Amino acid sequence: MSKDFAVGTDNDIQIDPENGDLIMAEDVNQSEAYRVALGTNEGELVWNEGFGLNHLSLLSEIDNQPAMEAEISDYLESHFDTFVSAEITGITRAGRTATVSLKIVTIDDNGNEQSTDTGMEVETDGFD
């Protein structure tokens, strides 16, 4: 079982208001870690500019689902040792936002495959 930083729906790290400690989330399938990794745009973190998925590149492939899956898979494989595969299960557009739903398969500590559903949102402004 792994632990990750807990984040809210706004992707901000959660802090316990009573003691000021970071809230940790126990996450058997690491869906929280994948959500954070996929939601971080490349270069967004000034202390680790190499971390993050290139959302602009991904958006250029928004109508090519196999290319998007390949790009997401390559990215996750380079950052997670237990990553096996990623499959796009849906893309929903609402205004300037596209929500990409994913099924991610990983290997757990016992060598068993685990599946998790997660997603990411990307701005589509200028691509519609």
MOPAC internal coordinates of N, CA, C and O (Angstrom, degrees):
PM7 1SCF
backbone

  N    0.0000 0     0.00 0     0.00 0    0    0    0
  C    1.4410 1     0.00 0     0.00 0    1    0    0
  C    1.5244 1   108.43 1     0.00 0    2    1    0
  O    1.2310 1   121.03 1   -45.46 1    3    2    1
  N    1.2967 1   115.63 1   134.54 1    3    2    1
  C    1.4535 1   119.87 1  -179.04 1    5    3    2
  C    1.5211 1   109.80 1  -107.79 1    6    5    3
  O    1.2310 1   121.44 1   -14.25 1    7    6    5
  N    1.3103 1   114.86 1   165.75 1    7    6    5
  C    1.4558 1   120.86 1   175.32 1    9    7    6
  C    1.5150 1   108.17 1  -123.17 1   10    9    7
  O    1.2310 1   121.07 1   -38.68 1   11   10    9
  N    1.3027 1   115.57 1   141.32 1   11   10    9
  C    1.4476 1   122.85 1   178.29 1   13   11   10
  C    1.5182 1   108.49 1  -132.26 1   14   13   11
  O    1.2310 1   120.79 1   -18.01 1   15   14   13
  N    1.3306 1   116.10 1   161.99 1   15   14   13
  C    1.4469 1   119.45 1   171.71 1   17   15   14
  C    1.5207 1   108.52 1   -66.84 1   18   17   15
  O    1.2310 1   120.61 1   -46.19 1   19   18   17
  N    1.3065 1   116.43 1   133.81 1   19   18   17
  C    1.4613 1   120.17 1   175.59 1   21   19   18
  C    1.5201 1   108.22 1   -77.96 1   22   21   19
  O    1.2310 1   120.75 1   -43.59 1   23   22   21
  N    1.3177 1   116.18 1   136.41 1   23   22   21
  C    1.4602 1   120.76 1   176.54 1   25   23   22
  C    1.5156 1   108.97 1  -127.02 1   26   25   23
  O    1.2310 1   121.22 1   -28.14 1   27   26   25
  N    1.3070 1   115.27 1   151.86 1   27   26   25
  C    1.4513 1   121.13 1   179.44 1   29   27   26
  C    1.5161 1   111.35 1   -86.02 1   30   29   27
  O    1.2310 1   120.66 1     2.73 1   31   30   29
  N    1.3099 1   116.35 1  -177.27 1   31   30   29
  C    1.4613 1   120.95 1   179.62 1   33   31   30
  C    1.5196 1   111.81 1   -63.78 1   34   33   31
  O    1.2310 1   120.02 1   160.62 1   35   34   33
  N    1.3382 1   117.56 1   -19.38 1   35   34   33
  C    1.4627 1   121.93 1   177.81 1   37   35   34
  C    1.5293 1   111.88 1   -90.01 1   38   37   35
  O    1.2310 1   120.65 1  -175.12 1   39   38   37
  N    1.3636 1   116.36 1     4.88 1   39   38   37
  C    1.4719 1   124.23 1  -179.26 1   41   39   38
  C    1.5165 1   113.79 1    68.71 1   42   41   39
  O    1.2310 1   119.51 1  -167.71 1   43   42   41
  N    1.3344 1   118.54 1    12.29 1   43   42   41
  C    1.4561 1   121.43 1   174.17 1   45   43   42
  C    1.5170 1   109.43 1   -83.46 1   46   45   43
  O    1.2310 1   120.61 1   -37.56 1   47   46   45
  N    1.3345 1   116.44 1   142.44 1   47   46   45
  C    1.4575 1   121.42 1   176.15 1   49   47   46
  C    1.5235 1   107.97 1   -63.46 1   50   49   47
  O    1.2310 1   120.84 1   -42.09 1   51   50   49
  N    1.3282 1   116.01 1   137.91 1   51   50   49
  C    1.4585 1   121.48 1  -177.79 1   53   51   50
  C    1.5335 1   111.12 1   -90.32 1   54   53   51
  O    1.2310 1   120.79 1   -43.62 1   55   54   53
  N    1.3247 1   116.10 1   136.38 1   55   54   53
  C    1.4604 1   122.88 1   179.15 1   57   55   54
  C    1.5234 1   107.93 1  -119.68 1   58   57   55
  O    1.2310 1   120.97 1   -46.80 1   59   58   57
  N    1.3321 1   115.74 1   133.20 1   59   58   57
  C    1.4579 1   121.67 1   178.67 1   61   59   58
  C    1.5282 1   108.58 1   -66.79 1   62   61   59
  O    1.2310 1   119.47 1   -61.59 1   63   62   61
  N    1.3333 1   118.61 1   118.41 1   63   62   61
  C    1.4649 1   120.52 1  -176.75 1   65   63   62
  C    1.5258 1   113.51 1   -67.78 1   66   65   63
  O    1.2310 1   120.06 1   160.10 1   67   66   65
  N    1.3367 1   117.50 1   -19.90 1   67   66   65
  C    1.4607 1   120.17 1  -178.43 1   69   67   66
  C    1.5201 1   112.99 1   -80.38 1   70   69   67
  O    1.2310 1   120.10 1   141.38 1   71   70   69
  N    1.3565 1   117.42 1   -38.62 1   71   70   69
  C    1.4639 1   118.64 1  -176.02 1   73   71   70
  C    1.5301 1   113.84 1  -123.75 1   74   73   71
  O    1.2310 1   119.87 1   175.73 1   75   74   73
  N    1.3248 1   117.85 1    -4.27 1   75   74   73
  C    1.4589 1   121.10 1   177.87 1   77   75   74
  C    1.5120 1   114.95 1    77.97 1   78   77   75
  O    1.2310 1   120.00 1  -174.93 1   79   78   77
  N    1.3451 1   117.60 1     5.07 1   79   78   77
  C    1.4631 1   120.96 1   179.40 1   81   79   78
  C    1.5233 1   111.00 1   -79.87 1   82   81   79
  O    1.2310 1   121.26 1   -28.60 1   83   82   81
  N    1.3287 1   115.20 1   151.40 1   83   82   81
  C    1.4574 1   119.28 1   172.01 1   85   83   82
  C    1.5156 1   109.04 1   -66.24 1   86   85   83
  O    1.2310 1   120.38 1   -40.13 1   87   86   85
  N    1.3050 1   116.88 1   139.87 1   87   86   85
  C    1.4542 1   121.30 1   178.15 1   89   87   86
  C    1.5253 1   107.67 1   -88.30 1   90   89   87
  O    1.2310 1   121.45 1   -51.05 1   91   90   89
  N    1.3177 1   114.84 1   128.95 1   91   90   89
  C    1.4614 1   120.81 1   179.51 1   93   91   90
  C    1.5251 1   108.72 1  -103.46 1   94   93   91
  O    1.2310 1   120.75 1   -35.42 1   95   94   93
  N    1.3186 1   116.17 1   144.58 1   95   94   93
  C    1.4594 1   121.47 1   178.63 1   97   95   94
  C    1.5243 1   108.63 1  -114.04 1   98   97   95
  O    1.2310 1   120.89 1   -56.53 1   99   98   97
  N    1.3251 1   115.90 1   123.47 1   99   98   97
  C    1.4559 1   118.86 1   173.04 1  101   99   98
  C    1.5105 1   106.22 1   -79.20 1  102  101   99
  O    1.2310 1   120.90 1   -50.02 1  103  102  101
  N    1.2965 1   115.88 1   129.98 1  103  102  101
  C    1.4582 1   119.71 1  -170.20 1  105  103  102
  C    1.5158 1   109.01 1  -143.21 1  106  105  103
  O    1.2310 1   120.51 1   -79.03 1  107  106  105
  N    1.3120 1   116.64 1   100.97 1  107  106  105
  C    1.4489 1   121.14 1  -177.23 1  109  107  106
  C    1.5284 1   111.31 1   -61.39 1  110  109  107
  O    1.2310 1   119.62 1   140.11 1  111  110  109
  N    1.3015 1   118.33 1   -39.89 1  111  110  109
  C    1.4572 1   120.90 1  -175.33 1  113  111  110
  C    1.5254 1   114.24 1  -101.06 1  114  113  111
  O    1.2310 1   119.74 1  -173.89 1  115  114  113
  N    1.3000 1   118.11 1     6.11 1  115  114  113
  C    1.4586 1   125.02 1   176.09 1  117  115  114
  C    1.5258 1   114.17 1    60.01 1  118  117  115
  O    1.2310 1   119.74 1  -155.95 1  119  118  117
  N    1.3167 1   118.10 1    24.05 1  119  118  117
  C    1.4661 1   119.40 1  -179.29 1  121  119  118
  C    1.5241 1   111.94 1   -60.10 1  122  121  119
  O    1.2310 1   120.13 1   145.51 1  123  122  121
  N    1.3308 1   117.35 1   -34.49 1  123  122  121
  C    1.4694 1   120.71 1   178.70 1  125  123  122
  C    1.5266 1   110.73 1   -63.66 1  126  125  123
  O    1.2310 1   120.40 1   135.82 1  127  126  125
  N    1.3319 1   116.84 1   -44.18 1  127  126  125
  C    1.4660 1   121.03 1  -179.96 1  129  127  126
  C    1.5271 1   110.42 1   -63.24 1  130  129  127
  O    1.2310 1   120.18 1   138.88 1  131  130  129
  N    1.3175 1   117.27 1   -41.12 1  131  130  129
  C    1.4628 1   120.10 1   178.29 1  133  131  130
  C    1.5179 1   111.20 1   -66.02 1  134  133  131
  O    1.2310 1   120.19 1   139.44 1  135  134  133
  N    1.3217 1   117.24 1   -40.56 1  135  134  133
  C    1.4623 1   120.67 1  -179.24 1  137  135  134
  C    1.5241 1   110.27 1   -62.78 1  138  137  135
  O    1.2310 1   120.35 1   137.86 1  139  138  137
  N    1.3296 1   116.93 1   -42.14 1  139  138  137
  C    1.4623 1   120.76 1   178.80 1  141  139  138
  C    1.5275 1   110.56 1   -66.52 1  142  141  139
  O    1.2310 1   120.51 1   134.09 1  143  142  141
  N    1.3291 1   116.64 1   -45.91 1  143  142  141
  C    1.4695 1   120.46 1  -178.84 1  145  143  142
  C    1.5242 1   111.31 1   -62.01 1  146  145  143
  O    1.2310 1   120.19 1   136.46 1  147  146  145
  N    1.3235 1   117.25 1   -43.54 1  147  146  145
  C    1.4614 1   120.76 1  -179.09 1  149  147  146
  C    1.5259 1   112.18 1   -72.29 1  150  149  147
  O    1.2310 1   120.46 1   150.45 1  151  150  149
  N    1.3223 1   116.73 1   -29.55 1  151  150  149
  C    1.4570 1   120.61 1  -178.35 1  153  151  150
  C    1.5213 1   114.10 1   -83.10 1  154  153  151
  O    1.2310 1   120.46 1   172.69 1  155  154  153
  N    1.3283 1   116.73 1    -7.31 1  155  154  153
  C    1.4596 1   120.62 1   179.31 1  157  155  154
  C    1.5211 1   109.63 1   -93.34 1  158  157  155
  O    1.2310 1   120.52 1   -58.63 1  159  158  157
  N    1.3138 1   116.62 1   121.37 1  159  158  157
  C    1.4549 1   121.26 1   179.19 1  161  159  158
  C    1.5315 1   109.50 1   -78.96 1  162  161  159
  O    1.2310 1   120.35 1   -40.07 1  163  162  161
  N    1.3013 1   116.94 1   139.93 1  163  162  161
  C    1.4638 1   121.66 1   179.98 1  165  163  162
  C    1.5248 1   110.41 1   -52.90 1  166  165  163
  O    1.2310 1   120.91 1   -49.47 1  167  166  165
  N    1.3362 1   115.87 1   130.53 1  167  166  165
  C    1.4571 1   121.54 1  -179.99 1  169  167  166
  C    1.5116 1   114.74 1    85.19 1  170  169  167
  O    1.2310 1   119.94 1   177.11 1  171  170  169
  N    1.3171 1   117.72 1    -2.89 1  171  170  169
  C    1.4570 1   122.15 1  -177.17 1  173  171  170
  C    1.5324 1   112.46 1   -69.58 1  174  173  171
  O    1.2310 1   120.05 1   146.14 1  175  174  173
  N    1.3194 1   117.51 1   -33.86 1  175  174  173
  C    1.4591 1   121.33 1  -178.24 1  177  175  174
  C    1.5282 1   109.39 1   -91.99 1  178  177  175
  O    1.2310 1   120.35 1   -66.17 1  179  178  177
  N    1.3072 1   116.93 1   113.83 1  179  178  177
  C    1.4653 1   120.20 1  -176.27 1  181  179  178
  C    1.5253 1   112.03 1   -64.71 1  182  181  179
  O    1.2310 1   119.66 1   153.76 1  183  182  181
  N    1.3249 1   118.26 1   -26.24 1  183  182  181
  C    1.4638 1   121.09 1   179.87 1  185  183  182
  C    1.5232 1   112.46 1   -86.71 1  186  185  183
  O    1.2310 1   119.60 1   171.38 1  187  186  185
  N    1.3427 1   118.38 1    -8.62 1  187  186  185
  C    1.4644 1   122.34 1   178.13 1  189  187  186
  C    1.5282 1   108.19 1  -153.40 1  190  189  187
  O    1.2310 1   120.71 1  -107.81 1  191  190  189
  N    1.3159 1   116.24 1    72.19 1  191  190  189
  C    1.4634 1   120.83 1  -173.27 1  193  191  190
  C    1.5241 1   113.44 1   -66.74 1  194  193  191
  O    1.2310 1   119.81 1   162.77 1  195  194  193
  N    1.3371 1   117.97 1   -17.23 1  195  194  193
  C    1.4553 1   121.04 1   178.16 1  197  195  194
  C    1.5171 1   113.43 1   -81.52 1  198  197  195
  O    1.2310 1   120.36 1   168.42 1  199  198  197
  N    1.3390 1   116.91 1   -11.58 1  199  198  197
  C    1.4614 1   120.89 1  -179.71 1  201  199  198
  C    1.5133 1   109.22 1   -85.73 1  202  201  199
  O    1.2310 1   120.22 1   -37.90 1  203  202  201
  N    1.2937 1   117.18 1   142.10 1  203  202  201
  C    1.4554 1   122.16 1   175.51 1  205  203  202
  C    1.5147 1   111.40 1   121.44 1  206  205  203
  O    1.2310 1   121.74 1   -23.14 1  207  206  205
  N    1.2933 1   114.27 1   156.86 1  207  206  205
  C    1.4586 1   122.98 1   179.10 1  209  207  206
  C    1.5274 1   108.39 1   -93.38 1  210  209  207
  O    1.2310 1   120.21 1   -43.88 1  211  210  209
  N    1.3111 1   117.20 1   136.12 1  211  210  209
  C    1.4587 1   121.53 1   179.73 1  213  211  210
  C    1.5294 1   108.49 1   -73.80 1  214  213  211
  O    1.2310 1   120.55 1   -85.25 1  215  214  213
  N    1.3355 1   116.55 1    94.75 1  215  214  213
  C    1.4598 1   121.30 1  -176.40 1  217  215  214
  C    1.5243 1   112.43 1   -65.54 1  218  217  215
  O    1.2310 1   120.26 1   146.38 1  219  218  217
  N    1.3229 1   117.10 1   -33.62 1  219  218  217
  C    1.4615 1   119.80 1   179.08 1  221  219  218
  C    1.5278 1   110.37 1   -63.98 1  222  221  219
  O    1.2310 1   120.61 1   136.42 1  223  222  221
  N    1.3139 1   116.44 1   -43.58 1  223  222  221
  C    1.4597 1   120.60 1   177.42 1  225  223  222
  C    1.5233 1   110.35 1   -63.51 1  226  225  223
  O    1.2310 1   120.70 1   138.68 1  227  226  225
  N    1.3173 1   116.27 1   -41.32 1  227  226  225
  C    1.4595 1   120.71 1   179.36 1  229  227  226
  C    1.5284 1   110.74 1   -63.42 1  230  229  227
  O    1.2310 1   120.81 1   138.07 1  231  230  229
  N    1.3201 1   116.07 1   -41.93 1  231  230  229
  C    1.4661 1   120.07 1   179.30 1  233  231  230
  C    1.5224 1   112.50 1   -63.68 1  234  233  231
  O    1.2310 1   120.35 1   148.85 1  235  234  233
  N    1.3183 1   116.94 1   -31.15 1  235  234  233
  C    1.4621 1   118.88 1   178.98 1  237  235  234
  C    1.5199 1   111.45 1   -67.02 1  238  237  235
  O    1.2310 1   120.68 1   164.46 1  239  238  237
  N    1.3407 1   116.31 1   -15.54 1  239  238  237
  C    1.4673 1   122.00 1   179.31 1  241  239  238
  C    1.5272 1   112.25 1  -109.68 1  242  241  239
  O    1.2310 1   119.77 1  -163.01 1  243  242  241
  N    1.3417 1   118.03 1    16.99 1  243  242  241
  C    1.4658 1   121.65 1  -172.57 1  245  243  242
  C    1.5315 1   112.84 1   -57.36 1  246  245  243
  O    1.2310 1   119.90 1   152.11 1  247  246  245
  N    1.3201 1   117.80 1   -27.89 1  247  246  245
  C    1.4651 1   120.45 1   179.13 1  249  247  246
  C    1.5268 1   112.59 1   -98.30 1  250  249  247
  O    1.2310 1   120.07 1  -171.31 1  251  250  249
  N    1.3126 1   117.48 1     8.69 1  251  250  249
  C    1.4620 1   122.99 1   179.92 1  253  251  250
  C    1.5329 1   108.28 1  -124.54 1  254  253  251
  O    1.2310 1   120.94 1   -98.16 1  255  254  253
  N    1.3283 1   115.82 1    81.84 1  255  254  253
  C    1.4597 1   121.35 1  -173.63 1  257  255  254
  C    1.5303 1   113.37 1   -56.71 1  258  257  255
  O    1.2310 1   118.14 1   137.02 1  259  258  257
  N    1.3440 1   121.15 1   -42.98 1  259  258  257
  C    1.4715 1   119.47 1   177.74 1  261  259  258
  C    1.5324 1   112.99 1   -60.73 1  262  261  259
  O    1.2310 1   119.97 1   142.35 1  263  262  261
  N    1.3220 1   117.66 1   -37.65 1  263  262  261
  C    1.4670 1   120.44 1   178.54 1  265  263  262
  C    1.5265 1   110.47 1   -68.04 1  266  265  263
  O    1.2310 1   120.42 1   140.39 1  267  266  265
  N    1.3449 1   116.80 1   -39.61 1  267  266  265
  C    1.4638 1   120.29 1   177.18 1  269  267  266
  C    1.5226 1   110.87 1   -62.87 1  270  269  267
  O    1.2310 1   120.51 1   134.81 1  271  270  269
  N    1.3339 1   116.64 1   -45.19 1  271  270  269
  C    1.4686 1   120.52 1   179.02 1  273  271  270
  C    1.5243 1   110.80 1   -60.04 1  274  273  271
  O    1.2310 1   120.50 1   138.02 1  275  274  273
  N    1.3239 1   116.65 1   -41.98 1  275  274  273
  C    1.4665 1   120.63 1  -179.96 1  277  275  274
  C    1.5255 1   110.85 1   -63.47 1  278  277  275
  O    1.2310 1   120.17 1   136.84 1  279  278  277
  N    1.3263 1   117.27 1   -43.16 1  279  278  277
  C    1.4610 1   121.04 1  -179.63 1  281  279  278
  C    1.5292 1   111.01 1   -65.95 1  282  281  279
  O    1.2310 1   120.26 1   136.25 1  283  282  281
  N    1.3269 1   117.10 1   -43.75 1  283  282  281
  C    1.4599 1   121.34 1   178.19 1  285  283  282
  C    1.5302 1   109.96 1   -64.49 1  286  285  283
  O    1.2310 1   120.02 1   136.46 1  287  286  285
  N    1.3192 1   117.56 1   -43.54 1  287  286  285
  C    1.4639 1   121.46 1   179.99 1  289  287  286
  C    1.5212 1   111.67 1   -62.71 1  290  289  287
  O    1.2310 1   120.55 1   135.21 1  291  290  289
  N    1.3291 1   116.55 1   -44.79 1  291  290  289
  C    1.4721 1   119.89 1   178.31 1  293  291  290
  C    1.5279 1   111.00 1   -59.35 1  294  293  291
  O    1.2310 1   120.85 1   136.71 1  295  294  293
  N    1.3188 1   115.97 1   -43.29 1  295  294  293
  C    1.4713 1   120.86 1  -179.99 1  297  295  294
  C    1.5288 1   111.20 1   -63.60 1  298  297  295
  O    1.2310 1   120.33 1   130.46 1  299  298  297
  N    1.3381 1   116.97 1   -49.54 1  299  298  297
  C    1.4637 1   120.04 1  -177.90 1  301  299  298
  C    1.5254 1   111.45 1   -66.09 1  302  301  299
  O    1.2310 1   120.23 1   142.13 1  303  302  301
  N    1.3105 1   117.17 1   -37.87 1  303  302  301
  C    1.4640 1   120.79 1   178.74 1  305  303  302
  C    1.5293 1   111.13 1   -62.41 1  306  305  303
  O    1.2310 1   120.45 1   145.69 1  307  306  305
  N    1.3225 1   116.75 1   -34.31 1  307  306  305
  C    1.4660 1   119.91 1  -179.22 1  309  307  306
  C    1.5293 1   112.91 1   -75.97 1  310  309  307
  O    1.2310 1   119.83 1   164.98 1  311  310  309
  N    1.3480 1   117.94 1   -15.02 1  311  310  309
  C    1.4613 1   120.84 1  -176.85 1  313  311  310
  C    1.5244 1   114.74 1  -115.58 1  314  313  311
  O    1.2310 1   119.64 1   165.08 1  315  314  313
  N    1.3219 1   118.30 1   -14.92 1  315  314  313
  C    1.4638 1   121.20 1  -177.01 1  317  315  314
  C    1.5221 1   110.00 1  -129.72 1  318  317  315
  O    1.2310 1   121.04 1   -61.66 1  319  318  317
  N    1.3412 1   115.61 1   118.34 1  319  318  317
  C    1.4628 1   120.74 1  -179.01 1  321  319  318
  C    1.5237 1   113.03 1   -65.34 1  322  321  319
  O    1.2310 1   120.09 1   153.43 1  323  322  321
  N    1.3092 1   117.43 1   -26.57 1  323  322  321
  C    1.4635 1   120.98 1  -175.12 1  325  323  322
  C    1.5298 1   113.49 1   -94.74 1  326  325  323
  O    1.2310 1   120.17 1  -177.49 1  327  326  325
  N    1.3197 1   117.28 1     2.51 1  327  326  325
  C    1.4709 1   121.97 1  -177.56 1  329  327  326
  C    1.5216 1   110.66 1   -67.83 1  330  329  327
  O    1.2310 1   120.67 1   -43.95 1  331  330  329
  N    1.3502 1   116.32 1   136.05 1  331  330  329
  C    1.4586 1   122.48 1   176.26 1  333  331  330
  C    1.5266 1   110.86 1  -113.77 1  334  333  331
  O    1.2310 1   120.25 1   126.21 1  335  334  333
  N    1.3389 1   117.13 1   -53.79 1  335  334  333
  C    1.4663 1   119.29 1  -176.89 1  337  335  334
  C    1.5253 1   111.10 1  -159.49 1  338  337  335
  O    1.2310 1   121.53 1   -19.01 1  339  338  337
  N    1.3385 1   114.68 1   160.99 1  339  338  337
  C    1.4660 1   122.01 1   174.65 1  341  339  338
  C    1.5204 1   107.79 1  -134.44 1  342  341  339
  O    1.2310 1   121.49 1   -45.85 1  343  342  341
  N    1.3143 1   114.76 1   134.15 1  343  342  341
  C    1.4599 1   120.71 1   178.69 1  345  343  342
  C    1.5201 1   108.67 1  -127.98 1  346  345  343
  O    1.2310 1   120.25 1   -52.20 1  347  346  345
  N    1.3206 1   117.13 1   127.80 1  347  346  345
  C    1.4598 1   120.83 1   175.76 1  349  347  346
  C    1.5203 1   107.51 1   -76.06 1  350  349  347
  O    1.2310 1   121.00 1   -56.95 1  351  350  349
  N    1.3371 1   115.70 1   123.05 1  351  350  349
  C    1.4598 1   120.07 1  -179.77 1  353  351  350
  C    1.5216 1   112.24 1  -101.72 1  354  353  351
  O    1.2310 1   120.62 1   172.08 1  355  354  353
  N    1.3253 1   116.41 1    -7.92 1  355  354  353
  C    1.4509 1   119.44 1   176.96 1  357  355  354
  C    1.5130 1   111.86 1   175.91 1  358  357  355
  O    1.2310 1   121.22 1   -27.94 1  359  358  357
  N    1.3228 1   115.27 1   152.06 1  359  358  357
  C    1.4630 1   122.24 1   174.00 1  361  359  358
  C    1.5208 1   106.39 1  -131.32 1  362  361  359
  O    1.2310 1   121.06 1   -59.52 1  363  362  361
  N    1.3273 1   115.57 1   120.48 1  363  362  361
  C    1.4545 1   120.97 1  -178.97 1  365  363  362
  C    1.5156 1   108.31 1  -117.22 1  366  365  363
  O    1.2310 1   121.10 1   -54.16 1  367  366  365
  N    1.3199 1   115.51 1   125.84 1  367  366  365
  C    1.4659 1   120.01 1   177.84 1  369  367  366
  C    1.5155 1   109.34 1  -103.68 1  370  369  367
  O    1.2310 1   121.39 1   -45.37 1  371  370  369
  N    1.3287 1   114.94 1   134.63 1  371  370  369
  C    1.4599 1   121.29 1   176.69 1  373  371  370
  C    1.5198 1   107.11 1  -141.43 1  374  373  371
  O    1.2310 1   121.02 1   -76.65 1  375  374  373
  N    1.3126 1   115.65 1   103.35 1  375  374  373
  C    1.4614 1   119.29 1  -177.20 1  377  375  374
  C    1.5137 1   110.28 1    65.68 1  378  377  375
  O    1.2310 1   120.60 1    55.89 1  379  378  377
  N    1.3299 1   116.46 1  -124.11 1  379  378  377
  C    1.4639 1   121.28 1  -178.13 1  381  379  378
  C    1.5167 1   113.07 1   -94.70 1  382  381  379
  O    1.2310 1   119.99 1  -170.14 1  383  382  381
  N    1.3295 1   117.63 1     9.86 1  383  382  381
  C    1.4619 1   121.17 1  -177.34 1  385  383  382
  C    1.5192 1   110.51 1  -117.74 1  386  385  383
  O    1.2310 1   121.20 1   -41.43 1  387  386  385
  N    1.3060 1   115.32 1   138.57 1  387  386  385
  C    1.4674 1   121.20 1   172.31 1  389  387  386
  C    1.5201 1   107.54 1  -116.61 1  390  389  387
  O    1.2310 1   120.49 1   -50.91 1  391  390  389
  N    1.3256 1   116.67 1   129.09 1  391  390  389
  C    1.4521 1   122.00 1   175.86 1  393  391  390
  C    1.5177 1   107.40 1  -102.92 1  394  393  391
  O    1.2310 1   120.99 1   -58.57 1  395  394  393
  N    1.3315 1   115.70 1   121.43 1  395  394  393
  C    1.4573 1   122.12 1  -179.81 1  397  395  394
  C    1.5256 1   107.14 1  -103.73 1  398  397  395
  O    1.2310 1   120.45 1   -65.05 1  399  398  397
  N    1.3299 1   116.75 1   114.95 1  399  398  397
  C    1.4582 1   121.86 1   177.98 1  401  399  398
  C    1.5165 1   108.82 1   -92.13 1  402  401  399
  O    1.2310 1   120.88 1   -42.09 1  403  402  401
  N    1.3329 1   115.92 1   137.91 1  403  402  401
  C    1.4619 1   121.27 1  -174.27 1  405  403  402
  C    1.5192 1   112.17 1  -132.66 1  406  405  403
  O    1.2310 1   121.20 1   -30.98 1  407  406  405
  N    1.3111 1   115.31 1   149.02 1  407  406  405
  C    1.4589 1   122.62 1   167.90 1  409  407  406
  C    1.5232 1   105.20 1  -113.44 1  410  409  407
  O    1.2310 1   120.91 1   -61.48 1  411  410  409
  N    1.3349 1   115.86 1   118.52 1  411  410  409
  C    1.4605 1   121.22 1  -177.38 1  413  411  410
  C    1.5210 1   108.62 1  -113.22 1  414  413  411
  O    1.2310 1   120.96 1   -47.42 1  415  414  413
  N    1.3304 1   115.78 1   132.58 1  415  414  413
  C    1.4586 1   121.87 1   178.26 1  417  415  414
  C    1.5257 1   108.33 1  -110.23 1  418  417  415
  O    1.2310 1   121.08 1   -47.82 1  419  418  417
  N    1.3447 1   115.53 1   132.18 1  419  418  417
  C    1.4561 1   122.29 1   179.32 1  421  419  418
  C    1.5274 1   108.77 1  -132.53 1  422  421  419
  O    1.2310 1   121.25 1    -9.24 1  423  422  421
  N    1.3176 1   115.21 1   170.76 1  423  422  421
  C    1.4651 1   122.05 1   174.46 1  425  423  422
  C    1.5289 1   107.47 1  -105.42 1  426  425  423
  O    1.2310 1   120.21 1   -51.51 1  427  426  425
  N    1.3452 1   117.21 1   128.49 1  427  426  425
  C    1.4617 1   119.50 1   179.14 1  429  427  426
  C    1.5281 1   110.83 1   -84.80 1  430  429  427
  O    1.2310 1   120.51 1     2.41 1  431  430  429
  N    1.3276 1   116.63 1  -177.59 1  431  430  429
  C    1.4632 1   122.23 1  -177.07 1  433  431  430
  C    1.5284 1   112.92 1   -61.69 1  434  433  431
  O    1.2310 1   120.04 1   157.85 1  435  434  433
  N    1.3330 1   117.53 1   -22.15 1  435  434  433
  C    1.4643 1   121.69 1  -179.76 1  437  435  434
  C    1.5252 1   112.73 1   -94.68 1  438  437  435
  O    1.2310 1   120.08 1  -175.74 1  439  438  437
  N    1.3298 1   117.45 1     4.26 1  439  438  437
  C    1.4533 1   121.19 1   179.67 1  441  439  438
  C    1.5171 1   114.10 1    84.01 1  442  441  439
  O    1.2310 1   119.99 1  -169.51 1  443  442  441
  N    1.3293 1   117.61 1    10.49 1  443  442  441
  C    1.4636 1   121.88 1   179.37 1  445  443  442
  C    1.5169 1   110.42 1   -94.68 1  446  445  443
  O    1.2310 1   121.05 1   -34.80 1  447  446  445
  N    1.3195 1   115.61 1   145.20 1  447  446  445
  C    1.4606 1   119.54 1   176.67 1  449  447  446
  C    1.5244 1   109.70 1   -74.71 1  450  449  447
  O    1.2310 1   121.24 1   -43.25 1  451  450  449
  N    1.3240 1   115.23 1   136.75 1  451  450  449
  C    1.4580 1   122.97 1   176.51 1  453  451  450
  C    1.5239 1   107.98 1  -124.41 1  454  453  451
  O    1.2310 1   121.19 1   -41.15 1  455  454  453
  N    1.3049 1   115.33 1   138.85 1  455  454  453
  C    1.4555 1   120.73 1   179.95 1  457  455  454
  C    1.5210 1   109.21 1  -112.88 1  458  457  455
  O    1.2310 1   120.71 1   -40.01 1  459  458  457
  N    1.3125 1   116.25 1   139.99 1  459  458  457
  C    1.4560 1   120.77 1   176.79 1  461  459  458
  C    1.5177 1   109.39 1  -138.44 1  462  461  459
  O    1.2310 1   121.36 1   -34.61 1  463  462  461
  N    1.3082 1   115.01 1   145.39 1  463  462  461
  C    1.4603 1   120.94 1   175.59 1  465  463  462
  C    1.5088 1   108.08 1  -101.67 1  466  465  463
  O    1.2310 1   120.77 1   -48.41 1  467  466  465
  N    1.3074 1   116.13 1   131.59 1  467  466  465
  C    1.4592 1   121.39 1   178.77 1  469  467  466
  C    1.5152 1   107.81 1  -148.80 1  470  469  467
  O    1.2310 1   120.29 1     6.21 1  471  470  469
  N    1.2843 1   117.06 1  -173.79 1  471  470  469
  C    1.4526 1   119.55 1   179.73 1  473  471  470
  C    1.5129 1   111.27 1  -165.84 1  474  473  471
  O    1.2310 1   122.23 1    -2.84 1  475  474  473
  N    1.2937 1   113.34 1   177.16 1  475  474  473
  C    1.4575 1   120.58 1   178.94 1  477  475  474
  C    1.5155 1   108.57 1  -148.96 1  478  477  475
  O    1.2310 1   120.86 1   -26.14 1  479  478  477
  N    1.3151 1   115.97 1   153.86 1  479  478  477
  C    1.4579 1   121.07 1   175.67 1  481  479  478
  C    1.5122 1   108.94 1  -115.17 1  482  481  479
  O    1.2310 1   121.01 1   -41.04 1  483  482  481
  N    1.3108 1   115.68 1   138.96 1  483  482  481
  C    1.4599 1   121.51 1   176.43 1  485  483  482
  C    1.5224 1   108.47 1  -133.25 1  486  485  483
  O    1.2310 1   121.44 1   -35.37 1  487  486  485
  N    1.3210 1   114.86 1   144.63 1  487  486  485
  C    1.4640 1   120.42 1   177.42 1  489  487  486
  C    1.5244 1   109.03 1   -76.61 1  490  489  487
  O    1.2310 1   120.45 1   -44.59 1  491  490  489
  N    1.3089 1   116.74 1   135.41 1  491  490  489
  C    1.4590 1   120.85 1  -179.36 1  493  491  490
  C    1.5193 1   112.02 1  -109.05 1  494  493  491
  O    1.2310 1   119.81 1  -169.36 1  495  494  493
  N    1.3142 1   117.96 1    10.64 1  495  494  493
  C    1.4608 1   121.55 1  -177.80 1  497  495  494
  C    1.5251 1   110.20 1   -54.08 1  498  497  495
  O    1.2310 1   120.67 1   -55.80 1  499  498  497
  N    1.3021 1   116.33 1   124.20 1  499  498  497
  C    1.4454 1   121.18 1   178.75 1  501  499  498
  C    1.5297 1   113.37 1    92.29 1  502  501  499
  O    1.2310 1   120.19 1   175.71 1  503  502  501
  N    1.3292 1   117.24 1    -4.29 1  503  502  501
  C    1.4633 1   120.81 1  -178.75 1  505  503  502
  C    1.4995 1   113.39 1  -111.75 1  506  505  503
  O    1.2310 1   119.94 1   176.63 1  507  506  505
  N    1.3393 1   117.72 1    -3.37 1  507  506  505
  C    1.4645 1   120.75 1  -179.02 1  509  507  506
  C    1.5065 1   111.54 1   -85.29 1  510  509  507
  O    1.2310 1   120.10 1   180.00 1  511  510  509

